[in-house]
């Protein structure tokens, strides 16, 4: 017959292998939308059609879009072809590749957070302030309209307009 320690050892390895399988399945999500949902964030933070993404064990992630695009919520969001950041439960920090438009100006979104899901609010950190939106706006991934990626990709508003105005200031006089 088998000794007690032999059976205990086998049980330990079985439990260890099952916990390894379950942890690897949760970290190998099939879509970025599933990853967002698993982290307490709405799926609509990223537009439809994201096929390439990676999430490291420490939460660092990148998302690759086929092309830069804009999506409309209450305000307009601009997604670069590559968006990256650091993901934790209810929050994305160190965000790059995402900008929000407000009053004809574009502001880089530095972080996104959902403090209390039952509050129905999501917050976008755009540097000087937090923009507050209804969480329901982000329930499903939005359609995203392709934009040109050269300097005119956002029309001539925000930072680009300011830069152009500074370069041409005073030239039209005479």
LODRENMAR-491175 format. One line per field, with one value per atom (N, C-alpha, C): residue number from 1; residue in three letters; x, z, y. Coordinates in pm, whole numbers. Each point is the difference from the previous one (the first is absolute). Layout:
<pts>
n <- (NUM,...)
res <- (Ala,...)
x <- (X,...)
z <- (Z,...)
y <- (Y,...)
</pts>
This chain:
<pts>
n <- (1,1,1,2,2,2,3,3,3,4,4,4,5,5,5,6,6,6,7,7,7,8,8,8,9,9,9,10,10,10,11,11,11,12,12,12,13,13,13,14,14,14,15,15,15,16,16,16,17,17,17,18,18,18,19,19,19,20,20,20,21,21,21,22,22,22,23,23,23,24,24,24,25,25,25,26,26,26,27,27,27,28,28,28,29,29,29,30,30,30,31,31,31,32,32,32,33,33,33,34,34,34,35,35,35,36,36,36,37,37,37,38,38,38,39,39,39,40,40,40,41,41,41,42,42,42,43,43,43,44,44,44,45,45,45,46,46,46,47,47,47,48,48,48,49,49,49,50,50,50,51,51,51,52,52,52,53,53,53,54,54,54,55,55,55,56,56,56,57,57,57,58,58,58,59,59,59,60,60,60,61,61,61,62,62,62,63,63,63,64,64,64,65,65,65,66,66,66,67,67,67,68,68,68,69,69,69,70,70,70,71,71,71,72,72,72,73,73,73,74,74,74,75,75,75,76,76,76,77,77,77,78,78,78,79,79,79,80,80,80,81,81,81,82,82,82,83,83,83,84,84,84,85,85,85,86,86,86,87,87,87,88,88,88,89,89,89,90,90,90,91,91,91,92,92,92,93,93,93,94,94,94,95,95,95,96,96,96,97,97,97,98,98,98,99,99,99,100,100,100,101,101,101,102,102,102,103,103,103,104,104,104,105,105,105,106,106,106,107,107,107,108,108,108,109,109,109,110,110,110,111,111,111,112,112,112,113,113,113,114,114,114,115,115,115,116,116,116,117,117,117,118,118,118,119,119,119,120,120,120,121,121,121,122,122,122,123,123,123,124,124,124,125,125,125,126,126,126,127,127,127,128,128,128,129,129,129,130,130,130,131,131,131,132,132,132,133,133,133,134,134,134,135,135,135,136,136,136,137,137,137,138,138,138,139,139,139,140,140,140,141,141,141,142,142,142,143,143,143,144,144,144,145,145,145,146,146,146,147,147,147,148,148,148,149,149,149,150,150,150,151,151,151,152,152,152,153,153,153,154,154,154,155,155,155,156,156,156,157,157,157,158,158,158,159,159,159,160,160,160,161,161,161,162,162,162,163,163,163,164,164,164,165,165,165,166,166,166,167,167,167,168,168,168,169,169,169,170,170,170,171,171,171,172,172,172,173,173,173,174,174,174)
res <- (Unk,Unk,Unk,Unk,Unk,Unk,Unk,Unk,Unk,Unk,Unk,Unk,Unk,Unk,Unk,Unk,Unk,Unk,Unk,Unk,Unk,Unk,Unk,Unk,Unk,Unk,Unk,Unk,Unk,Unk,Unk,Unk,Unk,Unk,Unk,Unk,Unk,Unk,Unk,Unk,Unk,Unk,Unk,Unk,Unk,Unk,Unk,Unk,Unk,Unk,Unk,Unk,Unk,Unk,Unk,Unk,Unk,Unk,Unk,Unk,Unk,Unk,Unk,Unk,Unk,Unk,Unk,Unk,Unk,Unk,Unk,Unk,Unk,Unk,Unk,Unk,Unk,Unk,Unk,Unk,Unk,Unk,Unk,Unk,Unk,Unk,Unk,Unk,Unk,Unk,Unk,Unk,Unk,Unk,Unk,Unk,Unk,Unk,Unk,Unk,Unk,Unk,Unk,Unk,Unk,Unk,Unk,Unk,Unk,Unk,Unk,Unk,Unk,Unk,Unk,Unk,Unk,Unk,Unk,Unk,Unk,Unk,Unk,Unk,Unk,Unk,Unk,Unk,Unk,Unk,Unk,Unk,Unk,Unk,Unk,Unk,Unk,Unk,Unk,Unk,Unk,Unk,Unk,Unk,Unk,Unk,Unk,Unk,Unk,Unk,Unk,Unk,Unk,Unk,Unk,Unk,Unk,Unk,Unk,Unk,Unk,Unk,Unk,Unk,Unk,Unk,Unk,Unk,Unk,Unk,Unk,Unk,Unk,Unk,Unk,Unk,Unk,Unk,Unk,Unk,Unk,Unk,Unk,Unk,Unk,Unk,Unk,Unk,Unk,Unk,Unk,Unk,Unk,Unk,Unk,Unk,Unk,Unk,Unk,Unk,Unk,Unk,Unk,Unk,Unk,Unk,Unk,Unk,Unk,Unk,Unk,Unk,Unk,Unk,Unk,Unk,Unk,Unk,Unk,Unk,Unk,Unk,Unk,Unk,Unk,Unk,Unk,Unk,Unk,Unk,Unk,Unk,Unk,Unk,Unk,Unk,Unk,Unk,Unk,Unk,Unk,Unk,Unk,Unk,Unk,Unk,Unk,Unk,Unk,Unk,Unk,Unk,Unk,Unk,Unk,Unk,Unk,Unk,Unk,Unk,Unk,Unk,Unk,Unk,Unk,Unk,Unk,Unk,Unk,Unk,Unk,Unk,Unk,Unk,Unk,Unk,Unk,Unk,Unk,Unk,Unk,Unk,Unk,Unk,Unk,Unk,Unk,Unk,Unk,Unk,Unk,Unk,Unk,Unk,Unk,Unk,Unk,Unk,Unk,Unk,Unk,Unk,Unk,Unk,Unk,Unk,Unk,Unk,Unk,Unk,Unk,Unk,Unk,Unk,Unk,Unk,Unk,Unk,Unk,Unk,Unk,Unk,Unk,Unk,Unk,Unk,Unk,Unk,Unk,Unk,Unk,Unk,Unk,Unk,Unk,Unk,Unk,Unk,Unk,Unk,Unk,Unk,Unk,Unk,Unk,Unk,Unk,Unk,Unk,Unk,Unk,Unk,Unk,Unk,Unk,Unk,Unk,Unk,Unk,Unk,Unk,Unk,Unk,Unk,Unk,Unk,Unk,Unk,Unk,Unk,Unk,Unk,Unk,Unk,Unk,Unk,Unk,Unk,Unk,Unk,Unk,Unk,Unk,Unk,Unk,Unk,Unk,Unk,Unk,Unk,Unk,Unk,Unk,Unk,Unk,Unk,Unk,Unk,Unk,Unk,Unk,Unk,Unk,Unk,Unk,Unk,Unk,Unk,Unk,Unk,Unk,Unk,Unk,Unk,Unk,Unk,Unk,Unk,Unk,Unk,Unk,Unk,Unk,Unk,Unk,Unk,Unk,Unk,Unk,Unk,Unk,Unk,Unk,Unk,Unk,Unk,Unk,Unk,Unk,Unk,Unk,Unk,Unk,Unk,Unk,Unk,Unk,Unk,Unk,Unk,Unk,Unk,Unk,Unk,Unk,Unk,Unk,Unk,Unk,Unk,Unk,Unk,Unk,Unk,Unk,Unk,Unk,Unk,Unk,Unk,Unk,Unk,Unk,Unk,Unk,Unk,Unk,Unk,Unk,Unk,Unk,Unk,Unk,Unk,Unk,Unk,Unk,Unk,Unk,Unk,Unk,Unk,Unk,Unk,Unk,Unk,Unk,Unk,Unk,Unk,Unk,Unk,Unk,Unk,Unk,Unk,Unk,Unk,Unk,Unk,Unk,Unk,Unk,Unk,Unk,Unk,Unk,Unk,Unk,Unk,Unk,Unk)
x <- (84,-84,88,-65,72,9,108,14,-76,-30,-74,76,131,79,2,-1,0,-131,-113,-131,-9,49,-1,84,113,87,-71,-67,-74,-112,-73,-107,57,113,63,33,60,35,-124,-106,-124,-61,-3,-54,86,131,91,-20,-16,-18,-134,-108,-129,6,69,9,85,101,80,-83,-80,-85,-101,-64,-102,62,120,60,49,46,44,-118,-115,-116,-52,1,-52,93,130,91,9,-51,1,-136,-51,-130,5,-113,-4,-17,-41,-15,33,33,27,-127,-114,-128,-22,40,-8,96,119,98,-56,-57,-59,-110,-87,-110,53,103,61,65,31,64,-98,-129,-101,-15,36,-12,-97,-66,-94,70,-64,58,14,-79,-1,111,98,114,78,6,67,-103,29,-96,-12,-103,-20,120,24,99,142,24,136,31,100,39,137,85,135,14,37,22,88,58,79,-13,-10,-5,103,99,100,-57,72,-43,-7,86,0,-103,-81,-108,34,126,34,-63,-59,-68,25,-25,-5,-113,-58,-107,41,-12,31,-127,-29,-114,49,-85,38,35,-68,27,-45,57,-44,-146,-78,-142,-59,-119,-74,-133,-40,-129,-74,-130,-82,-76,16,-79,-72,6,-44,97,127,107,61,98,65,132,30,127,81,130,90,91,3,86,114,123,114,-1,84,7,45,86,49,-38,-69,-39,63,57,61,-22,23,-17,23,-43,14,-138,-40,-135,-1,-92,-26,-152,-49,-145,-65,-91,-74,77,122,82,101,23,109,86,128,96,102,81,112,-48,-116,-64,65,28,50,-81,-15,-68,-149,-50,-143,-14,-83,-26,-150,-42,-140,-16,-106,-26,-101,28,-92,15,-109,2,102,2,87,148,34,139,16,116,31,91,-36,77,41,127,40,-68,-53,-61,113,25,110,-42,-127,-50,-153,-53,-144,-30,-107,-33,-149,-40,-136,14,-35,15,-99,-126,-108,-93,2,-84,-148,-51,-141,-30,105,-22,-39,35,-33,88,118,89,137,60,136,74,126,78,120,19,116,89,125,96,65,-26,58,103,65,106,-49,-56,-42,-130,-75,-130,-41,-104,-61,-131,-18,-126,-85,-122,-92,-103,-19,-98,-89,-113,-88,62,6,57,-77,-128,-83,46,69,53,105,62,112,-34,-130,-40,41,-6,37,109,88,104,-61,46,-58,56,-73,53,107,103,108,22,1,17,147,54,141,34,119,50,139,38,136,99,118,99,105,-12,98,-39,65,-23,-141,-74,-135,-105,40,-93,-114,18,-106,-49,6,-38,108,-39,98,-51,-17,-48,103,-22,84,145,87,144,50,-53,46,-32,-120,-41,87,28,82,139,58,133,1,-100,-7,-19,-82,-22,129,81,125,99,0,93,-38,-129,-45,-42,15,-44,68,-79,54,33,-2,34,-112,-124,-112,-21,72,-15,82,-51,61,-83)
z <- (0,0,0,-29,-4,139,25,130,-2,117,15,-62,18,-53,-153,-60,-146,-57,61,-45,22,111,28,-103,-37,-101,-135,-38,-127,3,113,12,-11,62,-6,-145,-76,-139,-88,28,-76,27,124,35,-62,6,-59,-151,-67,-146,-37,77,-29,22,104,23,-107,-52,-109,-127,-28,-119,10,115,12,-6,56,-7,-139,-76,-135,-92,26,-84,24,123,26,-58,-8,-55,-151,-61,-145,-58,27,-52,-152,-62,-145,-66,73,-58,104,-50,91,76,-62,64,123,-11,112,111,-39,99,76,-72,65,98,-44,85,125,-15,114,99,-46,85,46,-10,50,-84,-127,-91,-113,-55,-108,-131,-79,-126,-104,11,-100,12,86,6,-131,-62,-129,-109,-121,-110,-49,-82,-61,-86,-8,-96,50,131,50,-3,-80,-11,60,0,53,133,104,131,82,105,92,139,99,140,76,60,81,137,72,135,94,-22,88,-41,-104,-41,-115,-41,-115,-125,-83,-118,-119,-117,-124,-86,-76,-93,-134,-106,-134,-84,-56,-89,-144,-92,-141,-49,56,-36,112,3,97,-31,105,-22,112,-27,99,29,125,42,76,-15,61,119,115,119,30,122,23,-69,6,-69,-97,-75,-96,60,-24,42,-124,6,-109,49,-77,31,-102,47,-89,-40,-97,-40,115,86,116,127,88,130,104,105,104,136,104,136,100,121,109,59,0,39,141,82,131,17,108,14,7,-94,-2,-51,-54,-37,-110,-87,-97,24,29,24,-112,1,-95,-144,-30,-129,-107,-114,-115,-122,-95,-124,1,101,9,35,-75,26,1,80,8,-46,-74,-47,90,33,79,-44,-38,-47,-111,-96,-118,30,121,36,27,-30,26,121,94,121,11,33,18,124,-16,114,68,127,73,80,43,72,-10,25,1,125,72,120,22,59,48,148,83,145,57,-19,52,-117,-51,-116,19,120,23,-12,1,-16,-143,-93,-140,-66,58,-53,-35,-104,-38,-13,41,2,-93,-81,-89,52,33,46,-124,-23,-115,46,110,49,105,-43,93,72,-55,60,-35,68,-31,-75,-114,-73,49,37,53,-107,-25,-99,62,-60,40,-44,89,-29,-112,-13,-102,-142,-18,-132,-49,92,-32,14,1,17,-117,-121,-118,-78,-66,-80,-112,-14,-100,-140,-100,-136,1,-77,-3,-145,-26,-134,-24,-107,-31,-24,45,-23,-59,-70,-54,114,-19,107,-18,-104,-14,91,-11,90,-5,-108,-11,51,73,40,88,70,87,-47,-130,-50,43,27,51,131,96,131,106,119,113,-17,39,-2,-140,-102,-136,-46,29,-40,70,130,77,-62,-35,-58,-135,-82,-129,17,96,25,42,82,45,-115,-92,-113,-99,-16,-101,59,131,66,-64,-44,-54,-148,-62,-142,-90,50,-83,2,82,9,-111,-68,-108,-117)
y <- (-118,118,124,112,127,59,67,67,132,49,125,117,6,112,-3,-120,-12,56,-34,49,152,49,143,75,-55,62,7,-108,-2,104,7,100,142,25,132,37,-92,29,17,-75,19,137,40,132,109,-15,98,10,-114,4,62,-25,62,151,45,144,67,-67,55,11,-102,2,113,18,104,139,20,132,32,-99,28,26,-59,26,141,47,134,106,-26,99,-10,-106,-16,31,117,40,3,-29,-8,136,103,133,107,118,111,38,-25,31,-89,-126,-93,42,44,47,120,96,117,-42,-86,-47,-70,-82,-70,97,121,101,108,-29,94,124,-8,113,-33,100,-28,-35,-85,-47,111,104,106,102,-23,91,-5,-118,-14,-23,48,-14,-144,-23,-133,-36,-130,-49,-12,8,-19,-149,-37,-140,-27,103,-18,73,-74,59,-93,56,-80,59,-85,43,-83,68,-69,-35,-84,-38,118,102,117,105,-30,89,93,5,84,-60,85,-51,91,-55,78,-54,91,-33,59,-79,49,3,118,17,-1,-38,0,140,100,139,92,120,100,33,27,27,85,52,79,-67,5,-54,110,3,105,-56,66,-28,132,51,138,94,-34,71,-99,47,-89,-49,-128,-58,-33,25,-35,-113,-110,-114,-1,3,-22,-147,-36,-142,-87,54,-76,72,-71,53,-92,60,-83,63,-78,48,-110,26,-96,-25,-125,-40,-57,50,-60,-1,-57,-13,138,27,125,120,-22,115,-33,97,-5,123,-20,108,5,106,16,-22,52,-20,87,-59,75,-43,92,-32,28,70,32,148,71,141,25,99,39,144,25,135,68,125,80,145,62,140,21,-86,8,-21,-39,-27,-149,-52,-141,-10,-87,-20,-147,-27,-140,-59,-120,-70,-78,34,-62,-122,-1,-117,-4,-118,-22,-81,36,-77,-10,-110,-21,-27,100,-16,-100,29,-85,-30,-123,-31,36,-12,30,150,84,144,34,-89,25,103,28,103,-57,58,-32,133,4,123,-11,103,10,112,-31,100,61,129,69,104,-27,88,97,111,104,-35,-94,-32,-143,-45,-129,29,-66,7,-116,28,-101,-33,-130,-45,-106,-20,-109,-132,-95,-131,-70,30,-64,34,113,36,-100,-71,-89,-148,-32,-140,-88,54,-79,73,-72,64,84,124,89,-25,47,5,109,-19,96,42,130,53,29,-58,17,147,39,135,-9,106,4,11,-54,2,108,85,108,115,114,114,55,-25,52,-98,-103,-105,49,109,49,136,23,131,98,121,95,55,-91,41,-36,48,-37,36,-91,24,33,-72,22,141,47,135,102,-20,92,8,-116,-3,73,-25,67,150,42,141,68,-66,58,15,-95,4,109,28,96,133,20,122,122,97,123,-5,-115,-11,51,-3,40,151,71,146,65,94,78,-5)
</pts>
